[in-house]
């Protein structure tokens, strides 16, 4: 998947873009591409996911039906990647896919997103399936009753088997970002672990990170506290 290189996002404003899907087969097309059920959708947006065929999350989005089109609000960092991913699967389908700047996203800033413990572009850049981001995230973004969509197979299998994924989103706090990152990388094999988003609050760093599932059972020390995002 062509995604930005994994970096740490600090407390800055989040810029949003809107992908507009229009045309007589727009709903049929998006029903096969997004994880949320769009039947009966109106102007009130719902959270959904755009996945790769192997179930890796490209991005989350807020999607709504506006008149005769669908509007997907995504972080600008991944907007072109998401548009290209949709265009790849638009085969003999009567719909148009356009991209514009602006949109009403879930959060105004990285800091607000970290406090809410909701993953964003830096977390999705680690090439993980939805269940790595917690049960509540899956429940908020995936419909298991809507029928098939791209990337559904692994997501459905993980959910049906209540499988334990090795890499998980965690909330971490500590004295500084470097210490927190070192602790997160201490456990597990080499992989996507590390701090992904961080904000300073009251002299401590609050962060989102990807960690191996064994980390939450460790006595971390060093003033670092970690909790799995459920």
Secondary structure, DSSP 8 states (H G I E B T S, - for coil): --------B-S-B--EEEEEEESTTHHHHHHTTBSS--TT--SS-EEEEEE-TT-BEEEEEEEEEETTEEEEEEEGGGHHHHHHHHHHT--S---EEEEEE----S-SBHHHHHHHT---HHHHTT--BGGGG-HHHHHHH--SSS---TTHHHHHHHHHTT---SEEEEEEEESSHHHHHHHHTTSSSSSS-EEEEEEEETTEEEEEEEEETTGGGS---TT-EEEE--
